[in-house]
Amino acid sequence: MPWLEPVSLTGAHVRLEPLSQAHRAELAEAVKDGELWRLWYTAIPSPDGMEKEIDRRLSLQGAGAMLPFTVFDAVGGGVVGMTTYMNVDAANRRVEIGSTWYARRVQRSPLNTEAKLLLLSHAFERLDCIAVEFRTHFFNRPSRRAIERLGAKLDGILRNHQIGYDGTLRDTAVYSIITSEWPTVRQHLSFSLTRTPA
């Protein structure tokens, strides 16, 4: 039995459903909100590349290396992005939450906070993870600030970690939350949701 199995996670602001090609058209529309694929420091699929990206993520799921989700706005309705558990290390009970993107209209909203709360709760309380990682481009300042607001701590910078599609070299900022920190982080995220207008 695989350690990670498809699951739906639901809150007041967000619903995470197992990724499916049935979501392709709505995902292609969502990524247009902000033209997210044009950001040079991250790899977000274009509308035309959405089918291929869904296939890629589902292939990694089949190999036991990823569990991808489609993100739904539980308040406004509709698909607004993608997220995953990735870099799965079942033997050491570690996952990374990443390959996440949201339509511009829901960025910096309670939706992201609650999505991370649901994913972290599942990781620590159901999967018994000892650590959950977050990784992002060194220059992706919005992503780094969002990760830090969650309560994750910077583990370090992997220099020249990856070669970009345009040949540029990516330094990757690596963050994590460990088991002993989870109760405080959970309280912080729960409190943040009560303080943020819906």
MDTraj code that builds the backbone (N, CA, C; nanometers):
import mdtraj as md
import numpy as np

residues = "MET PRO TRP LEU GLU PRO VAL SER LEU THR GLY ALA HIS VAL ARG LEU GLU PRO LEU SER GLN ALA HIS ARG ALA GLU LEU ALA GLU ALA VAL LYS ASP GLY GLU LEU TRP ARG LEU TRP TYR THR ALA ILE PRO SER PRO ASP GLY MET GLU LYS GLU ILE ASP ARG ARG LEU SER LEU GLN GLY ALA GLY ALA MET LEU PRO PHE THR VAL PHE ASP ALA VAL GLY GLY GLY VAL VAL GLY MET THR THR TYR MET ASN VAL ASP ALA ALA ASN ARG ARG VAL GLU ILE GLY SER THR TRP TYR ALA ARG ARG VAL GLN ARG SER PRO LEU ASN THR GLU ALA LYS LEU LEU LEU LEU SER HIS ALA PHE GLU ARG LEU ASP CYS ILE ALA VAL GLU PHE ARG THR HIS PHE PHE ASN ARG PRO SER ARG ARG ALA ILE GLU ARG LEU GLY ALA LYS LEU ASP GLY ILE LEU ARG ASN HIS GLN ILE GLY TYR ASP GLY THR LEU ARG ASP THR ALA VAL TYR SER ILE ILE THR SER GLU TRP PRO THR VAL ARG GLN HIS LEU SER PHE SER LEU THR ARG THR PRO ALA".split()
xyz = np.array([
    [0.0854, -0.1195, 0.0000],
    [0.0000, 0.0000, 0.0000],
    [0.0891, 0.1247, 0.0000],
    [0.0669, 0.2186, -0.0922],
    [0.1488, 0.3404, -0.0947],
    [0.1252, 0.4255, 0.0297],
    [0.2307, 0.4941, 0.0704],
    [0.2220, 0.5819, 0.1877],
    [0.1262, 0.6979, 0.1598],
    [0.1355, 0.7548, 0.0425],
    [0.0491, 0.8666, 0.0037],
    [-0.0596, 0.8155, -0.0893],
    [-0.1839, 0.8359, -0.0518],
    [-0.2959, 0.7980, -0.1370],
    [-0.3814, 0.9206, -0.1651],
    [-0.4464, 0.9271, -0.2822],
    [-0.5317, 1.0423, -0.3127],
    [-0.6349, 1.0663, -0.2033],
    [-0.6529, 1.1934, -0.1711],
    [-0.7439, 1.2319, -0.0639],
    [-0.8004, 1.3695, -0.0966],
    [-0.9227, 1.3974, -0.0510],
    [-0.9817, 1.5311, -0.0626],
    [-0.9721, 1.5983, 0.0738],
    [-0.9339, 1.7260, 0.0735],
    [-0.9217, 1.8035, 0.1971],
    [-1.0069, 1.9283, 0.1815],
    [-1.0942, 1.9535, 0.2802],
    [-1.1917, 2.0624, 0.2668],
    [-1.1924, 2.1517, 0.3890],
    [-1.1983, 2.2825, 0.3639],
    [-1.2101, 2.3813, 0.4696],
    [-1.3176, 2.4821, 0.4341],
    [-1.3214, 2.5917, 0.5082],
    [-1.4219, 2.6961, 0.4842],
    [-1.3899, 2.7779, 0.3596],
    [-1.2610, 2.7924, 0.3263],
    [-1.2186, 2.8788, 0.2157],
    [-1.1700, 2.8024, 0.0934],
    [-1.1285, 2.6767, 0.1130],
    [-1.0626, 2.6048, 0.0050],
    [-1.1012, 2.4578, 0.0075],
    [-1.0972, 2.3974, -0.1105],
    [-1.1156, 2.2528, -0.1236],
    [-1.0045, 2.1997, -0.2131],
    [-0.9364, 2.0974, -0.1660],
    [-0.8298, 2.0337, -0.2425],
    [-0.8784, 1.8976, -0.2878],
    [-0.8824, 1.8786, -0.4192],
    [-0.9293, 1.7525, -0.4778],
    [-0.8156, 1.6879, -0.5563],
    [-0.8136, 1.5549, -0.5648],
    [-0.7114, 1.4896, -0.6465],
    [-0.7119, 1.5460, -0.7889],
    [-0.5927, 1.5785, -0.8387],
    [-0.5788, 1.6346, -0.9732],
    [-0.6313, 1.5378, -1.0779],
    [-0.6965, 1.5934, -1.1796],
    [-0.7533, 1.5125, -1.2865],
    [-0.7511, 1.5922, -1.4169],
    [-0.7421, 1.5204, -1.5295],
    [-0.7529, 1.5878, -1.6589],
    [-0.8905, 1.6526, -1.6758],
    [-0.9886, 1.6089, -1.5988],
    [-1.1210, 1.6714, -1.6043],
    [-1.1156, 1.8177, -1.5596],
    [-1.0090, 1.8568, -1.4884],
    [-0.9949, 1.9946, -1.4400],
    [-0.9171, 2.0833, -1.5380],
    [-0.8706, 2.0260, -1.6494],
    [-0.7778, 2.0967, -1.7391],
    [-0.8304, 2.2315, -1.7872],
    [-0.9522, 2.2364, -1.8372],
    [-1.0040, 2.3617, -1.8944],
    [-1.0124, 2.4705, -1.7876],
    [-1.0587, 2.4348, -1.6675],
    [-1.0684, 2.5349, -1.5607],
    [-0.9312, 2.5787, -1.5124],
    [-0.8350, 2.4866, -1.5088],
    [-0.6978, 2.5236, -1.4704],
    [-0.6362, 2.6167, -1.5745],
    [-0.6623, 2.5895, -1.7014],
    [-0.6107, 2.6751, -1.8086],
    [-0.6682, 2.8163, -1.7984],
    [-0.7935, 2.8290, -1.7573],
    [-0.8530, 2.9615, -1.7366],
    [-0.7942, 3.0285, -1.6134],
    [-0.7771, 2.9527, -1.5052],
    [-0.7265, 3.0097, -1.3798],
    [-0.5859, 3.0666, -1.3952],
    [-0.4999, 2.9975, -1.4718],
    [-0.3615, 3.0434, -1.4844],
    [-0.3514, 3.1729, -1.5648],
    [-0.4565, 3.2049, -1.6412],
    [-0.4583, 3.3309, -1.7167],
    [-0.4727, 3.4516, -1.6245],
    [-0.5289, 3.4305, -1.5046],
    [-0.5477, 3.5398, -1.4087],
    [-0.4124, 3.5760, -1.3492],
    [-0.3461, 3.6725, -1.4101],
    [-0.2126, 3.7138, -1.3691],
    [-0.1043, 3.6678, -1.4656],
    [-0.1433, 3.5939, -1.5715],
    [-0.0467, 3.5413, -1.6690],
    [0.0743, 3.4819, -1.5970],
    [0.0462, 3.3891, -1.5073],
    [0.1464, 3.3393, -1.4142],
    [0.2632, 3.2691, -1.4815],
    [0.2407, 3.2104, -1.5987],
    [0.3479, 3.1382, -1.6672],
    [0.4577, 3.2318, -1.7170],
    [0.4339, 3.3622, -1.7148],
    [0.5334, 3.4585, -1.7614],
    [0.6364, 3.4941, -1.6539],
    [0.6145, 3.4527, -1.5295],
    [0.7102, 3.4809, -1.4226],
    [0.8397, 3.4041, -1.4495],
    [0.9510, 3.4740, -1.4565],
    [1.0766, 3.4103, -1.4983],
    [1.1348, 3.3191, -1.3913],
    [1.1039, 3.3420, -1.2635],
    [1.1702, 3.2705, -1.1540],
    [1.0925, 3.1479, -1.1052],
    [0.9913, 3.1069, -1.1790],
    [0.9161, 2.9885, -1.1402],
    [0.8666, 2.9165, -1.2650],
    [0.8271, 2.7932, -1.2501],
    [0.7811, 2.7143, -1.3656],
    [0.6328, 2.6834, -1.3479],
    [0.5496, 2.7659, -1.4092],
    [0.4045, 2.7506, -1.4024],
    [0.3555, 2.7233, -1.5441],
    [0.2685, 2.6242, -1.5619],
    [0.2260, 2.5894, -1.6982],
    [0.1447, 2.7004, -1.7637],
    [0.1636, 2.7142, -1.8933],
    [0.0803, 2.8057, -1.9707],
    [-0.0546, 2.7382, -1.9955],
    [-0.1548, 2.8148, -2.0400],
    [-0.2828, 2.7510, -2.0722],
    [-0.2666, 2.6359, -2.1720],
    [-0.1835, 2.6561, -2.2749],
    [-0.1632, 2.5525, -2.3760],
    [-0.0850, 2.4328, -2.3228],
    [-0.0073, 2.4539, -2.2163],
    [0.0735, 2.3472, -2.1613],
    [0.0101, 2.2738, -2.0450],
    [-0.1153, 2.3066, -2.0150],
    [-0.1785, 2.2514, -1.8952],
    [-0.1984, 2.0999, -1.9043],
    [-0.2409, 2.0509, -2.0199],
    [-0.2634, 1.9066, -2.0329],
    [-0.1340, 1.8293, -2.0075],
    [-0.0240, 1.8778, -2.0643],
    [0.1060, 1.8131, -2.0458],
    [0.1488, 1.8174, -1.8995],
    [0.1248, 1.9300, -1.8333],
    [0.1634, 1.9421, -1.6919],
    [0.0812, 1.8488, -1.6034],
    [-0.0470, 1.8360, -1.6326],
    [-0.1304, 1.7431, -1.5555],
    [-0.0793, 1.6000, -1.5759],
    [-0.0477, 1.5651, -1.7000],
    [0.0072, 1.4320, -1.7283],
    [0.1379, 1.4089, -1.6519],
    [0.2228, 1.5116, -1.6471],
    [0.3513, 1.5002, -1.5764],
    [0.3285, 1.4720, -1.4284],
    [0.2388, 1.5488, -1.3689],
    [0.2138, 1.5321, -1.2252],
    [0.1484, 1.3969, -1.1961],
    [0.0576, 1.3547, -1.2803],
    [-0.0069, 1.2252, -1.2582],
    [0.0907, 1.1096, -1.2797],
    [0.1871, 1.1271, -1.3702],
    [0.2905, 1.0257, -1.3898],
    [0.3776, 1.0133, -1.2650],
    [0.4136, 1.1267, -1.2066],
    [0.4917, 1.1251, -1.0825],
    [0.4108, 1.0640, -0.9682],
    [0.2805, 1.0885, -0.9681],
    [0.1947, 1.0239, -0.8681],
    [0.1995, 0.8727, -0.8849],
    [0.1906, 0.8265, -1.0090],
    [0.1955, 0.6836, -1.0356],
    [0.3254, 0.6196, -0.9903],
    [0.4343, 0.6994, -0.9917],
    [0.5654, 0.6496, -0.9480],
    [0.5842, 0.6623, -0.7974],
    [0.4842, 0.7180, -0.7269],
    [0.4946, 0.7334, -0.5818],
    [0.5767, 0.8525, -0.5363],
    [0.6060, 0.9469, -0.6307],
    [0.6915, 1.0614, -0.5991],
    [0.6139, 1.1901, -0.5748],
    [0.4825, 1.1894, -0.5976],
    [0.4037, 1.3125, -0.5873],
    [0.2583, 1.2775, -0.5606],
    [0.1879, 1.3662, -0.4907],
    [0.0424, 1.3575, -0.4770],
    [-0.0130, 1.4945, -0.5121],
    [-0.0633, 1.5131, -0.6364],
    [-0.1075, 1.6443, -0.6822],
    [-0.2554, 1.6711, -0.6537],
    [-0.2846, 1.7992, -0.6322],
    [-0.4202, 1.8445, -0.6039],
    [-0.4599, 1.9574, -0.6986],
    [-0.5893, 1.9649, -0.7276],
    [-0.6504, 2.0832, -0.7872],
    [-0.7087, 2.1642, -0.6730],
    [-0.6860, 2.2956, -0.6769],
    [-0.7324, 2.3846, -0.5710],
    [-0.8604, 2.4538, -0.6165],
    [-0.9652, 2.4392, -0.5346],
    [-1.0942, 2.5026, -0.5609],
    [-1.1197, 2.6122, -0.4582],
    [-1.1771, 2.7219, -0.5030],
    [-1.2212, 2.8292, -0.4133],
    [-1.3549, 2.7875, -0.3540],
    [-1.3579, 2.7583, -0.2237],
    [-1.4807, 2.7110, -0.1597],
    [-1.5812, 2.8234, -0.1387],
    [-1.5359, 2.9483, -0.1484],
    [-1.6249, 3.0628, -0.1275],
    [-1.6782, 3.1132, -0.2614],
    [-1.5893, 3.1481, -0.3525],
    [-1.6293, 3.2025, -0.4822],
    [-1.6612, 3.0963, -0.5854],
    [-1.6179, 2.9745, -0.5574],
    [-1.6420, 2.8647, -0.6511],
    [-1.5373, 2.8579, -0.7601],
    [-1.5223, 2.7423, -0.8178],
    [-1.4337, 2.7243, -0.9318],
    [-1.2911, 2.6893, -0.8945],
    [-1.2178, 2.6489, -0.9968],
    [-1.0779, 2.6102, -0.9837],
    [-0.9904, 2.7349, -0.9824],
    [-0.8920, 2.7385, -0.8904],
    [-0.8042, 2.8549, -0.8803],
    [-0.6558, 2.8196, -0.8781],
    [-0.6213, 2.6902, -0.8891],
    [-0.4791, 2.6591, -0.8910],
    [-0.4482, 2.5125, -0.8690],
    [-0.3194, 2.4886, -0.8428],
    [-0.2678, 2.3532, -0.8206],
    [-0.1709, 2.3561, -0.7027],
    [-0.1574, 2.2430, -0.6356],
    [-0.0552, 2.2257, -0.5325],
    [-0.0236, 2.0772, -0.5231],
    [0.0865, 2.0419, -0.4552],
    [0.1240, 1.9011, -0.4453],
    [0.1991, 1.8721, -0.3163],
    [0.1933, 1.7441, -0.2788],
    [0.2984, 1.6861, -0.1963],
    [0.3986, 1.6310, -0.2975],
    [0.5257, 1.6624, -0.2810],
    [0.6263, 1.6178, -0.3769],
    [0.7554, 1.5807, -0.3054],
    [0.8533, 1.5346, -0.3824],
    [0.9789, 1.4863, -0.3240],
    [0.9491, 1.3952, -0.2056],
    [0.8620, 1.3008, -0.2302],
    [0.8124, 1.2113, -0.1258],
    [0.9241, 1.1181, -0.0785],
    [0.9471, 1.1152, 0.0513],
    [1.0454, 1.0263, 0.1126],
    [0.9723, 0.9460, 0.2205],
    [0.9053, 0.8391, 0.1771],
    [0.8230, 0.7602, 0.2683],
    [0.9059, 0.6967, 0.3790],
    [1.0272, 0.6514, 0.3466],
    [1.1108, 0.5840, 0.4464],
    [1.1436, 0.6762, 0.5627],
    [1.1610, 0.8040, 0.5327],
    [1.1942, 0.9017, 0.6365],
    [1.0768, 0.9918, 0.6738],
    [0.9594, 0.9594, 0.6208],
    [0.8355, 1.0311, 0.6524],
    [0.8508, 1.1835, 0.6338],
    [0.8961, 1.2189, 0.5146],
    [0.9137, 1.3593, 0.4785],
    [0.8454, 1.3858, 0.3449],
    [0.7865, 1.5024, 0.3305],
    [0.7332, 1.5480, 0.2023],
    [0.7649, 1.6955, 0.1867],
    [0.7571, 1.7405, 0.0634],
    [0.7622, 1.8832, 0.0344],
    [0.6248, 1.9252, -0.0142],
    [0.5782, 2.0408, 0.0300],
    [0.4586, 2.1027, -0.0273],
    [0.5091, 2.2031, -0.1300],
    [0.4745, 2.1807, -0.2572],
    [0.5292, 2.2681, -0.3596],
    [0.4566, 2.2562, -0.4918],
    [0.5227, 2.3094, -0.5965],
    [0.4620, 2.3197, -0.7298],
    [0.3227, 2.3804, -0.7180],
    [0.3143, 2.4845, -0.6341],
    [0.1872, 2.5506, -0.6044],
    [0.1746, 2.6793, -0.6841],
    [0.0603, 2.6996, -0.7422],
    [0.0288, 2.8297, -0.8014],
    [-0.1201, 2.8567, -0.7829],
    [-0.1523, 2.9871, -0.7696],
    [-0.2909, 3.0312, -0.7527],
    [-0.3204, 3.1459, -0.8481],
    [-0.4428, 3.1520, -0.8970],
    [-0.4885, 3.2683, -0.9735],
    [-0.4666, 3.3943, -0.8895],
    [-0.4330, 3.5025, -0.9560],
    [-0.3988, 3.6261, -0.8846],
    [-0.5097, 3.6693, -0.7882],
    [-0.6364, 3.6459, -0.8254],
    [-0.7472, 3.6972, -0.7441],
    [-0.7537, 3.6348, -0.6044],
    [-0.6909, 3.5176, -0.5846],
    [-0.6955, 3.4551, -0.4521],
    [-0.5603, 3.4575, -0.3805],
    [-0.4595, 3.5177, -0.4422],
    [-0.3302, 3.5279, -0.3755],
    [-0.3414, 3.6214, -0.2555],
    [-0.2666, 3.5920, -0.1500],
    [-0.2685, 3.6701, -0.0253],
    [-0.4091, 3.6741, 0.0347],
    [-0.4802, 3.5632, 0.0238],
    [-0.6148, 3.5529, 0.0799],
    [-0.6174, 3.4386, 0.1799],
    [-0.7270, 3.4234, 0.2553],
    [-0.7364, 3.3117, 0.3494],
    [-0.7254, 3.1753, 0.2812],
    [-0.7514, 3.1694, 0.1509],
    [-0.7469, 3.0423, 0.0789],
    [-0.6107, 2.9752, 0.0932],
    [-0.5016, 3.0498, 0.0713],
    [-0.3679, 2.9896, 0.0801],
    [-0.3370, 2.9456, 0.2223],
    [-0.3698, 3.0295, 0.3204],
    [-0.3435, 2.9938, 0.4599],
    [-0.4143, 2.8643, 0.4960],
    [-0.5409, 2.8530, 0.4560],
    [-0.6163, 2.7335, 0.4907],
    [-0.5681, 2.6115, 0.4119],
    [-0.5294, 2.6317, 0.2852],
    [-0.4760, 2.5196, 0.2073],
    [-0.3519, 2.4628, 0.2747],
    [-0.2631, 2.5503, 0.3205],
    [-0.1421, 2.5032, 0.3872],
    [-0.1765, 2.4377, 0.5208],
    [-0.2741, 2.4913, 0.5932],
    [-0.3163, 2.4299, 0.7190],
    [-0.3693, 2.2883, 0.6947],
    [-0.4504, 2.2710, 0.5914],
    [-0.5048, 2.1384, 0.5590],
    [-0.3933, 2.0412, 0.5195],
    [-0.3011, 2.0866, 0.4343],
    [-0.1923, 1.9998, 0.3886],
    [-0.0971, 1.9641, 0.5023],
    [-0.0649, 2.0614, 0.5852],
    [0.0247, 2.0357, 0.6986],
    [-0.0424, 1.9451, 0.8010],
    [-0.1709, 1.9681, 0.8277],
    [-0.2438, 1.8830, 0.9229],
    [-0.2437, 1.7391, 0.8758],
    [-0.2704, 1.7182, 0.7476],
    [-0.2723, 1.5828, 0.6938],
    [-0.1329, 1.5192, 0.7036],
    [-0.0303, 1.5993, 0.6701],
    [0.1067, 1.5471, 0.6720],
    [0.1505, 1.5066, 0.8134],
    [0.1272, 1.5926, 0.9102],
    [0.1750, 1.5650, 1.0454],
    [0.0827, 1.4715, 1.1236],
    [-0.0478, 1.4835, 1.1018],
    [-0.1426, 1.4113, 1.1870],
    [-0.1930, 1.2808, 1.1263],
    [-0.1899, 1.2667, 0.9951],
    [-0.2339, 1.1427, 0.9298],
    [-0.1163, 1.0614, 0.8776],
    [-0.0185, 1.1314, 0.8160],
    [0.0952, 1.0609, 0.7577],
    [0.2104, 1.0459, 0.8563],
    [0.2002, 1.1131, 0.9714],
    [0.3032, 1.1059, 1.0753],
    [0.4390, 1.1531, 1.0245],
    [0.4386, 1.2610, 0.9474],
    [0.5640, 1.3167, 0.8965],
    [0.6502, 1.3697, 1.0104],
    [0.7806, 1.3618, 0.9906],
    [0.8731, 1.4210, 1.0876],
    [0.9164, 1.5601, 1.0427],
    [0.8951, 1.5907, 0.9128],
    [0.9279, 1.7232, 0.8603],
    [0.8533, 1.7446, 0.7295],
    [0.8166, 1.8699, 0.7057],
    [0.7555, 1.9099, 0.5786],
    [0.8385, 2.0253, 0.5237],
    [0.8824, 2.0119, 0.3993],
    [0.9675, 2.1121, 0.3354],
    [0.8884, 2.2028, 0.2428],
    [0.9467, 2.3198, 0.2197],
    [0.9007, 2.4143, 0.1179],
    [1.0259, 2.4628, 0.0460],
    [1.0230, 2.4673, -0.0860],
    [1.1372, 2.5150, -0.1636],
    [1.0896, 2.6184, -0.2643],
    [1.1729, 2.7184, -0.2881],
    [1.1380, 2.8202, -0.3855],
    [1.2645, 2.8864, -0.4377],
    [1.2521, 2.9524, -0.5513],
    [1.3641, 3.0258, -0.6104],
    [1.4072, 3.1356, -0.5135],
    [1.5368, 3.1550, -0.5015],
    [1.5901, 3.2609, -0.4138],
    [1.5276, 3.3964, -0.4452],
    [1.5023, 3.4238, -0.5732],
    [1.4477, 3.5539, -0.6131],
    [1.2951, 3.5597, -0.6104],
    [1.2289, 3.4518, -0.5732],
    [1.0831, 3.4542, -0.5657],
    [1.0431, 3.5090, -0.4287],
    [1.0572, 3.6395, -0.4142],
    [1.0325, 3.7056, -0.2849],
    [0.8896, 3.6861, -0.2348],
    [0.7865, 3.6976, -0.3218],
    [0.6506, 3.6745, -0.2711],
    [0.6336, 3.5345, -0.2117],
    [0.6908, 3.4340, -0.2782],
    [0.6798, 3.2970, -0.2276],
    [0.7562, 3.2814, -0.0964],
    [0.8748, 3.3391, -0.0871],
    [0.9534, 3.3287, 0.0359],
    [0.8812, 3.3945, 0.1529],
    [0.8223, 3.5120, 0.1282],
    [0.7474, 3.5788, 0.2361],
    [0.6273, 3.4955, 0.2789],
    [0.5576, 3.4353, 0.1826],
    [0.4411, 3.3530, 0.2138],
    [0.4821, 3.2312, 0.2965],
    [0.5937, 3.1682, 0.2609],
    [0.6424, 3.0519, 0.3358],
    [0.6808, 3.0934, 0.4781],
    [0.7470, 3.2059, 0.4906],
    [0.7877, 3.2535, 0.6236],
    [0.6672, 3.2904, 0.7089],
    [0.5616, 3.3444, 0.6454],
    [0.4403, 3.3774, 0.7218],
    [0.3743, 3.2524, 0.7793],
    [0.3952, 3.1377, 0.7147],
    [0.3397, 3.0124, 0.7677],
    [0.4053, 2.9724, 0.8988],
    [0.5303, 3.0142, 0.9170],
    [0.6060, 2.9735, 1.0349],
    [0.7185, 2.8782, 1.0015],
    [0.7426, 2.8518, 0.8731],
    [0.8544, 2.7662, 0.8330],
    [0.9853, 2.8405, 0.8550],
    [1.0900, 2.7646, 0.8847],
    [1.2219, 2.8223, 0.9092],
    [1.3148, 2.7890, 0.7924],
    [1.4026, 2.8836, 0.7618],
    [1.4976, 2.8659, 0.6520],
    [1.6053, 2.7661, 0.6925],
    [1.6152, 2.6556, 0.6166],
    [1.7217, 2.5577, 0.6387],
    [1.8504, 2.6015, 0.5698],
    [1.8377, 2.6673, 0.4550],
    [1.9559, 2.7122, 0.3825],
    [1.9263, 2.7356, 0.2363],
    [2.0301, 2.7722, 0.1625],
    [2.0195, 2.7997, 0.0193],
    [2.1022, 2.6962, -0.0565],
    [2.0377, 2.6242, -0.1487],
    [2.1090, 2.5323, -0.2381],
    [2.1548, 2.6143, -0.3581],
    [2.2837, 2.6441, -0.3646],
    [2.3358, 2.7319, -0.4692],
    [2.3579, 2.6535, -0.5983],
    [2.3251, 2.7181, -0.7121],
    [2.3313, 2.6523, -0.8434],
    [2.2590, 2.5177, -0.8386],
    [2.1400, 2.5187, -0.7820],
    [2.0656, 2.3951, -0.7585],
    [2.0053, 2.3386, -0.8861],
    [1.9591, 2.4274, -0.9749],
    [1.8941, 2.3808, -1.0967],
    [1.9259, 2.4747, -1.2129],
    [1.9170, 2.4190, -1.3337],
    [1.9355, 2.4979, -1.4553],
    [1.7973, 2.5287, -1.5114],
    [1.7673, 2.6570, -1.5282],
    [1.6366, 2.6991, -1.5785],
    [1.6210, 2.6717, -1.7266],
    [1.4965, 2.6812, -1.7741],
    [1.4669, 2.6572, -1.9163],
    [1.5439, 2.7527, -2.0065],
    [1.5816, 2.8708, -1.9529],
    [1.6547, 2.9704, -2.0320],
    [1.8045, 2.9657, -2.0055],
    [1.8496, 2.8651, -1.9298],
    [1.9914, 2.8499, -1.9027],
    [2.0406, 2.9180, -1.7764],
    [1.9556, 2.9989, -1.7134],
    [1.9968, 3.0635, -1.5886],
    [2.0049, 2.9604, -1.4765],
    [2.0903, 2.9882, -1.3787],
    [2.1094, 2.8974, -1.2667],
    [2.0230, 2.9418, -1.1491],
    [1.9528, 2.8464, -1.0914],
    [1.8615, 2.8752, -0.9805],
    [1.9265, 2.8409, -0.8471],
    [1.9272, 2.9386, -0.7568],
    [1.9560, 2.9127, -0.6160],
    [1.8215, 2.8856, -0.5494],
    [1.8110, 2.7763, -0.4754],
    [1.6845, 2.7351, -0.4148],
    [1.6874, 2.7574, -0.2645],
    [1.5901, 2.8333, -0.2143],
    [1.5735, 2.8538, -0.0699],
    [1.4918, 2.7369, -0.0152],
    [1.5462, 2.6679, 0.0845],
    [1.4823, 2.5509, 0.1437],
    [1.4358, 2.5853, 0.2852],
    [1.3075, 2.5641, 0.3094],
    [1.2465, 2.5882, 0.4399],
    [1.1861, 2.4581, 0.4912],
    [1.1615, 2.4516, 0.6218],
    [1.0905, 2.3350, 0.6740],
    [1.0171, 2.3683, 0.8029],
    [0.9210, 2.2824, 0.8324],
    [0.8535, 2.2776, 0.9630],
    [0.8758, 2.1357, 1.0127],
    [0.9203, 2.1207, 1.1376],
    [0.9450, 1.9879, 1.1936],
    [0.8383, 1.9552, 1.2978],
    [0.8332, 1.8282, 1.3350],
    [0.7264, 1.7779, 1.4219],
    [0.7078, 1.8621, 1.5478],
    [0.8184, 1.8949, 1.6146],
    [0.8091, 1.9680, 1.7412],
    [0.7519, 2.1077, 1.7237],
    [0.7631, 2.1643, 1.6020],
    [0.7118, 2.2994, 1.5747],
    [0.5655, 2.2988, 1.5324],
    [0.5146, 2.1830, 1.4920],
    [0.3823, 2.1770, 1.4333],
    [0.2716, 2.2293, 1.5248],
    [0.2634, 2.1949, 1.6539],
    [0.1536, 2.2484, 1.7349],
    [0.1481, 2.4021, 1.7363],
    [0.2640, 2.4669, 1.7428],
    [0.2674, 2.6133, 1.7432],
    [0.2300, 2.6691, 1.6066],
    [0.2802, 2.6062, 1.5016],
    [0.2458, 2.6513, 1.3664],
    [0.0965, 2.6333, 1.3410],
    [0.0400, 2.5209, 1.3837],
    [-0.1038, 2.4967, 1.3673],
    [-0.1850, 2.6045, 1.4386],
    [-0.1444, 2.6380, 1.5609],
    [-0.2148, 2.7424, 1.6364],
    [-0.2045, 2.8770, 1.5653],
    [-0.0856, 2.9068, 1.5135],
    [-0.0631, 3.0328, 1.4417],
    [-0.1516, 3.0421, 1.3172],
    [-0.1572, 2.9341, 1.2390],
    [-0.2378, 2.9368, 1.1171],
    [-0.3866, 2.9433, 1.1479],
    [-0.4298, 2.8702, 1.2493],
    [-0.5711, 2.8728, 1.2893],
    [-0.6094, 3.0126, 1.3356],
    [-0.5230, 3.0745, 1.4145],
    [-0.5479, 3.2109, 1.4625],
    [-0.5503, 3.3088, 1.3465],
    [-0.4576, 3.2912, 1.2522],
    [-0.4520, 3.3814, 1.1352],
    [-0.5827, 3.3764, 1.0571],
    [-0.6422, 3.2590, 1.0457],
    [-0.7675, 3.2460, 0.9726],
    [-0.8820, 3.3191, 1.0423],
    [-0.8794, 3.3255, 1.1759],
    [-0.9858, 3.3970, 1.2480],
    [-0.9690, 3.5477, 1.2370],
    [-0.8477, 3.5932, 1.2037],
    [-0.8182, 3.7361, 1.1960],
    [-0.8273, 3.7904, 1.0546],
    [-0.8434, 3.7024, 0.9562],
    [-0.8462, 3.7437, 0.8165],
    [-0.9883, 3.7464, 0.7669],
    [-1.0331, 3.8580, 0.7096],
    [-1.1695, 3.8606, 0.6576],
    [-1.1889, 3.7612, 0.5441],
    [-1.3058, 3.7001, 0.5389],
    [-1.3358, 3.6021, 0.4337],
    [-1.3562, 3.6712, 0.3016],
])
top = md.Topology()
chain = top.add_chain()
for i, resn in enumerate(residues, 1):
    res = top.add_residue(resn, chain, resSeq=i)
    for name in ("N", "CA", "C"):
        top.add_atom(name, md.element.get_by_symbol(name[0]), res)
traj = md.Trajectory(xyz[None], top)
